[in-house]
């Protein structure tokens, strides 16, 4: 962890369980050009610390960072790992912001965390300012019909992840869905699988949550509430996903897309320095 930050960690009681959080405050005096707080929301299956801490030294644009473990991941234990909804997760994050008395913050969301970030912006438009989305769920394809196919793929992967005898198949389904063009290096594949299998039912719960949100949610209403958005996609990610984000940048006001060369869906793990510096430069360039 960067020595430039002082770190506190704690728990927030939620629904008979508790949510784990980490708060990093920059040690030196606030620089006028820096922004306040950046809320960092991780993806399905892996908690906040392994997702974001390698990136911390490069997030120069903010004075503080707030990193929760969402339901079903990391050290957070709230109810069953399966069976939660997007509304549950958003309410958890809202409660965490209230705990810190957060009036304004930026948010960066990766994968499932990107979907949570968009829903949080819809729910708290006066609180959430700029939004940085790293290959967010629900924006995998431009066409509505293709998104229904994506939802079914998430549902199938979740069902297999929920059963010990088909867990490996479910993980294969998930990885092939989000990173079909990954290099499949044996060491990288092993590390990825170990990381995602730490809380298999939590991963299954998040995937089922994504599927149900795609099917039952209104993407156009969700999108209409977004502004000051920058999306990051991997240069090795699915071509249709990249085309979707370029289309969003061309058709939505105050929406920008950046491509990270050499990365796939695992971009925060593969390129933490590049992603962190890009987030910071984009935040300061908007201010300028």
N, C-alpha and C positions, 0 to 999 in steps of 0.2 A: 504494500500500500504506500502511496506517496506520503513522504514526510511533510509535505505542504499542508496536509489536512489533519485535524484532530478528529478522531472517530469515536462516536458513541453508539452503543447498540442496546436495544431494549425490546420490550414486548407490549403489544396492544391487545387487551382482552376483547374477544369477538365471539359472540354466539356460543359461549361455553368453552371456547378454545382460546388460542392466542396467536397473534401475527408477529412475526419477527421483523424488526427493522434495523437499519443502520443509517446513521446520519453523520456525514462528513462536513466539517466546517473548516474553511481555509484559515490557516493560522495567522497570516499577516493581515495588516489592515486592509479594508476593502478598497479596491481600485475603482475609481469612478466609472471606468469603461466596462467593468464587469456587470453581469446580470446577477440576479439574486439566487434563487434555488432552482435546481434541475431535478425533477422526479424521474427516476430510472426504473422502467418496468420490463422485466425479463420475459422470456418466452416460455412455452409449455415444457414441463418436465425438469427444468433446471432453475435453481434459485438465483437470487440477485447477486450474491457474492462472486461466484465463478463467472457470471456473465459480464459484470461491469467493473470489478476491481482492477483487472489489467488495463482498463481504459482510463482510470481515474487520473493518472499523471498528465494526460493530454486534454483534459476537460478544463481548459484555462479560462473559459468565458464565464464561469459561475463561481460564486462565493461559497455555495453549499450544495451538497448532493444528498438526496434522500432515496434510499434503496430498500424497498420491502421485499420479503419473500411472499409471493402470492399464494393463494390456496393450493394445497396439494404439492408444494415444492419447498425445498430448503428445510428450514427449521419451523416453519409455520404449520400449526396443527389446528384446524377449525373444522369440526364435523368430519364426515367421511371424505376421503380423497376424491371419490366420484360423486356425481349428482348435484354439483353446484352450477349456478347459472352466471351469465355475464353480470347480471344485476347484483348478485352476491359479491363478486370480485370488485366491482366498481364501488359498492357501498363500503367495503373494507378500506379501499384506498381513500375514499372521502373521509372516513373516520380517522385515518392516519394523518391526513392534511389538517383536519380539525385539531388533532392532538398537538401538532406543531404550530397551530395558529397561522397557517399559511394563507395569505391573502392573494398572492400572485406567485406563479411559478411557471417554468417551462416544463415540458414532459418529453422524454424519449422512450419509445416503446418498441420492443423487438418481438416480431412474430405474434404470439398470443398477446403479449404485452402491448403491441401496436393496436390491436383491436380494443383492448382495455383503455388505452390512451385516447382513442377516438371517442369511445363511449363516455369517458370522463370529460372530454371537451364538450360533448353534447350536453352533459348533465350540469357542468360548472363552467359556462362560457366566460364568466367574469374572472374566474380564478386561473384557468389554464390559458397561458398566452401563446407561446410558440410550440409547435408540435414537430418532433422529429420521429419519423417512422422507419424502422429497419425491417423491410419485407413483412409488413403487417398482415395478419390474417384478415380475411374478408376482401382483400384487394389482390387476390391471386390472378384473376382474369377480368377482362373488361366486359365480357358478355354474360348476361344473366343465366343463360342455359348452361354455360361452362361452369359457372359458380355452383349450380346445383350438382353437377358431377363432382366438383371438388368437395362439396358437403358430404356426399355419399362416401367419397374416399376417406375423409376424416372419420366418418361414422364407422366404416369397416375397420379402420386401424384402431379406433377406440375399443370396439368390441373384442378384437383379438388381444389388445393390450390388457384387457380386463380379465383374461383367463390365463393362468400360468402355463397351460399346455400349448397355447398359441401366441405367447408373448413375443417370441422372436419374430414370428410372422408379422405381428402387428407393428413391431418396431421397423421391420423391413418396409412395410407398406407406408409408414409415416416418412421414413427417410427418402424413399423413392418418390413420394409426393412432393416434399419440400425441396429436395436437392437431387433431382434426377441426373444432373450432369456433374455430380461431385467426382473427385479423382479416385475415391475408394482406396486410398493408401491404407495398408493393413493397420499401421499404428494409429492413424487418425480415426479409422473406423472403430477400432477397439476402444479408444478414449471416448469417442462420441457415444457409443453404446453403453459403456459403463456410466457415463454422466446421465444419460436419459433413463437408465434402469434403476437409478437410486430410489425413485418414488414412482413405480410403474402405474399404480392406480391413479396417482395424481396426474400423470401424463395422459392416461385414458380419459380422466375427467375433463381436462382442458380441451382435448380433441373433440369430445362429445359436445362440450360447451360451444366450441367454434362451429361445429356442424349445425347445431340447433339455432344458433344466431344467424347463420347464413340462410337457413330455411325459413325461420319465423321472423327475422328482423327485416327492417326496411333500409336497405343500403343507401338509397337516394336521400332519405331523411337524415341518416347519419352523416353522409358526405356533405349535405347542405350546411351542416353546423361546423364544418372544418374551415379554418383559414390560417394563414401563415404556416403552411405545412412544407416540410422538406422530407422527401422519401429517399432512402438509400437502398439500392439493390445490388446484388453481386453480379459481376460480369460473367460468371459461370452459372448463374441461375437460369431457370427455365426461360426460354425465349418469349413465351406467351406472357409470363409474369413481367418481364422487362418491358414488353410492348404495352401492357396495361398501365404501368407507371409513367411511361413516356406519354401515353394518351391522356392520363390525368393531368400531367404537367402542361400539356398543350390546351386542354379544355377547361381547366379549373383556374380561377383567379388566385393569385398569391400561393401557387403550388409549384414546387420545384422538385426535379428528380436528379439524383446523382448516382452514377454507377461506380462501384468499387472493383477495379480490375483484379482478376485472379481469385475473387471470392465467390462463394456460393451462399446458400441460406445461412451458413454458420459464420457470416461475416464478422460479428463482434468477437468471436473467438479466434478467427483467422487473421484479422487485421485490426486489432484494438488501437494501435497507434494511429493508423490512417483514419479510422472511423472517428476516434476521439478528436483528432485535429480538425477533421472536416466539420464535425458538429460545432466546434468552437469557432472556426473561421466563418461558417455560415451564420452563426448567431451574432458575431461582431460585425459582419458585413451588412446584415440587415440593419443594425443600429446605425452604421455609417450612412 
